[in-house]
Amino acid sequence: MNRKSPLSSFIAIIATAIAIASGVLVLAGYFFAQKSDGQASLLADIRLALLDWAITLAGFAIFIGVLNLFQVHFKKIQQKQKGSGYSLLLIIFLAATLLFGLASPYIKNGPQYFNDVFSVVQLPVEASLMALLAVTLTYASIRLLRRRLNLLSVIFLVTALLILLGTAPLPFLGVIPGLGEWVRPFITQVMAAAGARGILLGVALGTLTTGLRILFGTDRPYGGNK
């Protein structure tokens, strides 16, 4: 049976106290953001400082993730694994984008050029992936009907077909009357939006519950519950 050392237990207690204190200060900074004279309170300044620290740490975490990605693909190239050519392209464009982004403030119209490169390269790739995703979902729904024929799979296939037919005109026929005017907007703006808002409300409630559990010390992801 593994037991924690006194030092590990002390570190876990300190980490729990820091997390609870930080959460309480940030929460209090929202509720008591202003003084009676309308100026920002000390709690609001502390909240902003803590949030700035969190954003800085998140930026460093992303930077470490990029370095890890670079290391993984560089090792893949060294070992001449399958798909190492794609890894080489990723490293080249990753380094080029990083250097161009760092140098763009010192180049005349550099930020504008950087945004133009993003619009010319990234946006068409994302549009192609979304188009591929739409076709893949339609094909997956058809295969789903062969394996599991029920009401939900039929609704999924019919909804996907209605969205596709209401968005893209058919060859020699054009847009089917009624689909683009009210069927597709009703599905996307009413039904889909209602479902998305329900999911977001569930995520918000789950996040609130998790935050309260961490705030009260019930969950300690930074030190474990052992």
C-alpha positions as CSV (number, residue, x, y, z in Angstrom):
1,M,0.0,0.0,0.0
2,N,1.5,3.3,-1.1
3,R,1.3,6.1,1.4
4,K,2.0,9.7,0.8
5,S,5.1,11.2,2.4
6,P,4.6,14.2,4.8
7,L,6.2,16.5,2.2
8,S,3.7,15.3,-0.5
9,S,0.8,15.8,1.9
10,F,2.0,19.3,2.8
11,I,2.4,20.2,-0.8
12,A,-1.1,19.0,-1.6
13,I,-2.5,21.1,1.3
14,I,-0.7,24.2,0.1
15,A,-1.9,23.6,-3.5
16,T,-5.5,23.2,-2.3
17,A,-5.3,26.3,-0.2
18,I,-3.8,28.4,-3.2
19,A,-6.5,27.1,-5.6
20,I,-9.3,27.8,-3.2
21,A,-8.0,31.2,-2.3
22,S,-7.5,32.1,-6.0
23,G,-11.0,31.0,-6.8
24,V,-12.5,32.9,-4.0
25,L,-10.6,36.1,-4.9
26,V,-11.6,35.9,-8.6
27,L,-15.2,35.2,-7.7
28,A,-15.3,38.1,-5.2
29,G,-13.7,40.4,-7.8
30,Y,-16.7,39.9,-10.0
31,F,-19.2,40.5,-7.2
32,F,-17.4,43.5,-5.6
33,A,-15.8,45.0,-8.7
34,Q,-16.4,48.7,-7.7
35,K,-16.2,50.8,-4.6
36,S,-19.0,53.1,-3.5
37,D,-17.4,56.0,-5.4
38,G,-17.5,54.0,-8.7
39,Q,-13.8,53.3,-8.8
40,A,-12.4,49.8,-9.2
41,S,-11.9,47.9,-6.0
42,L,-8.8,46.1,-4.8
43,L,-10.6,42.8,-5.4
44,A,-11.1,43.8,-9.0
45,D,-7.4,44.6,-9.4
46,I,-6.5,41.2,-7.8
47,R,-8.9,39.4,-10.2
48,L,-7.4,41.1,-13.2
49,A,-3.9,40.2,-12.0
50,L,-4.8,36.6,-11.5
51,L,-6.5,36.3,-14.9
52,D,-3.5,37.9,-16.5
53,W,-1.3,35.3,-14.9
54,A,-3.6,32.5,-16.0
55,I,-3.5,33.8,-19.6
56,T,0.3,34.0,-19.6
57,L,0.5,30.5,-18.3
58,A,-1.9,29.3,-20.9
59,G,0.2,31.0,-23.6
60,F,3.4,29.2,-22.3
61,A,1.4,25.9,-22.3
62,I,0.5,26.4,-25.9
63,F,4.1,27.2,-26.7
64,I,5.3,24.1,-25.0
65,G,2.7,22.1,-26.9
66,V,4.0,23.5,-30.2
67,L,7.6,22.6,-29.2
68,N,6.4,19.1,-28.4
69,L,4.7,18.8,-31.8
70,F,7.9,20.0,-33.4
71,Q,10.0,17.4,-31.5
72,V,7.6,14.5,-32.3
73,H,7.6,15.3,-36.1
74,F,11.4,15.9,-36.1
75,K,12.0,12.5,-34.5
76,K,9.6,11.0,-37.0
77,I,11.8,12.4,-39.8
78,Q,15.0,11.2,-38.2
79,Q,13.6,7.6,-37.9
80,K,12.3,7.8,-41.5
81,Q,8.9,6.6,-40.5
82,K,5.9,6.5,-42.8
83,G,4.5,9.9,-43.5
84,S,7.7,11.7,-42.6
85,G,7.3,13.9,-45.8
86,Y,4.2,15.4,-44.3
87,S,6.1,15.9,-41.0
88,L,8.8,17.8,-43.0
89,L,6.2,20.0,-44.6
90,L,4.6,20.7,-41.2
91,I,7.9,21.7,-39.7
92,I,8.9,24.0,-42.6
93,F,5.6,25.8,-42.7
94,L,5.4,26.0,-38.9
95,A,8.9,27.6,-38.8
96,A,8.0,29.9,-41.7
97,T,4.8,31.0,-40.1
98,L,6.5,31.7,-36.8
99,L,9.3,33.7,-38.3
100,F,6.9,35.7,-40.5
101,G,4.6,36.4,-37.6
102,L,7.5,37.6,-35.5
103,A,8.9,39.8,-38.3
104,S,5.6,41.2,-39.5
105,P,5.5,44.1,-37.0
106,Y,8.8,45.4,-38.4
107,I,7.8,45.1,-42.0
108,K,5.8,47.7,-43.8
109,N,2.2,46.4,-44.0
110,G,3.5,43.2,-42.4
111,P,0.4,42.5,-40.3
112,Q,-1.8,42.9,-43.4
113,Y,0.4,40.5,-45.4
114,F,0.2,38.0,-42.5
115,N,-3.6,38.3,-42.5
116,D,-3.7,37.9,-46.3
117,V,-1.6,34.7,-46.1
118,F,-4.0,33.4,-43.5
119,S,-7.0,34.2,-45.7
120,V,-5.4,32.7,-48.8
121,V,-4.2,29.4,-47.2
122,Q,-6.1,28.7,-44.0
123,L,-9.6,29.6,-45.0
124,P,-9.7,27.5,-48.2
125,V,-8.4,24.5,-46.3
126,E,-11.0,24.9,-43.6
127,A,-13.8,25.3,-46.3
128,S,-12.6,22.2,-48.0
129,L,-12.6,20.2,-44.8
130,M,-16.1,21.4,-44.0
131,A,-17.3,20.3,-47.4
132,L,-15.6,17.0,-46.9
133,L,-17.3,16.7,-43.5
134,A,-20.7,17.3,-45.0
135,V,-20.3,14.6,-47.6
136,T,-18.8,12.2,-45.0
137,L,-21.7,12.7,-42.6
138,T,-24.2,12.0,-45.4
139,Y,-22.4,8.8,-46.3
140,A,-22.2,7.8,-42.7
141,S,-25.9,8.3,-42.2
142,I,-26.6,6.1,-45.2
143,R,-24.4,3.4,-43.8
144,L,-26.1,3.8,-40.4
145,L,-29.4,3.0,-42.0
146,R,-28.0,-0.4,-43.2
147,R,-26.8,-1.3,-39.8
148,R,-29.4,0.3,-37.5
149,L,-32.7,1.3,-39.0
150,N,-34.6,3.3,-36.5
151,L,-36.3,6.7,-36.3
152,L,-33.3,8.6,-35.1
153,S,-31.1,7.4,-38.0
154,V,-33.9,8.3,-40.5
155,I,-34.2,11.8,-39.0
156,F,-30.4,12.3,-39.2
157,L,-30.3,11.3,-42.9
158,V,-33.3,13.4,-43.8
159,T,-31.9,16.4,-42.0
160,A,-28.5,16.1,-43.7
161,L,-30.1,15.8,-47.1
162,L,-32.4,18.8,-46.5
163,I,-29.5,21.0,-45.4
164,L,-27.4,19.9,-48.5
165,L,-30.2,20.4,-50.9
166,G,-31.2,23.7,-49.4
167,T,-27.7,25.0,-49.5
168,A,-26.2,23.9,-52.8
169,P,-28.2,24.2,-56.1
170,L,-28.7,21.0,-58.1
171,P,-27.3,20.7,-61.6
172,F,-29.8,21.9,-64.3
173,L,-32.5,22.4,-61.6
174,G,-31.1,25.1,-59.3
175,V,-32.4,25.5,-55.7
176,I,-35.5,23.5,-54.9
177,P,-38.3,25.9,-54.1
178,G,-39.0,26.1,-50.4
179,L,-35.9,24.4,-49.1
180,G,-33.6,27.4,-49.2
181,E,-36.2,29.9,-48.2
182,W,-37.7,28.4,-45.0
183,V,-36.8,24.7,-44.5
184,R,-33.0,25.2,-44.2
185,P,-33.3,28.4,-42.1
186,F,-35.8,26.7,-39.8
187,I,-33.5,23.7,-39.2
188,T,-30.3,25.8,-38.8
189,Q,-31.5,28.8,-37.0
190,V,-34.3,27.3,-34.8
191,M,-33.8,23.6,-34.2
192,A,-30.0,23.5,-34.4
193,A,-29.6,26.8,-32.5
194,A,-31.9,25.5,-29.8
195,G,-29.9,22.3,-29.5
196,A,-26.6,24.2,-29.4
197,R,-27.9,26.5,-26.7
198,G,-29.0,23.5,-24.7
199,I,-25.6,21.9,-25.0
200,L,-23.9,25.2,-24.0
201,L,-26.2,25.5,-21.0
202,G,-25.2,22.0,-20.0
203,V,-21.5,22.8,-20.4
204,A,-22.0,25.9,-18.3
205,L,-23.7,24.1,-15.5
206,G,-21.1,21.3,-15.6
207,T,-18.3,23.9,-15.5
208,L,-20.0,25.7,-12.6
209,T,-20.4,22.4,-10.7
210,T,-16.7,21.5,-11.3
211,G,-15.6,25.0,-10.2
212,L,-17.6,24.8,-7.0
213,R,-16.2,21.3,-6.3
214,I,-12.6,22.6,-6.8
215,L,-13.5,25.7,-4.8
216,F,-14.7,23.6,-1.8
217,G,-11.7,21.2,-2.1
218,T,-13.8,18.2,-3.1
219,D,-11.9,17.7,-6.3
220,R,-8.2,18.4,-6.4
221,P,-6.9,17.8,-10.0
222,Y,-3.7,19.6,-9.2
223,G,-2.8,17.3,-6.3
224,G,-5.0,14.2,-6.5
225,N,-7.7,13.0,-4.1
226,K,-5.7,10.4,-2.4
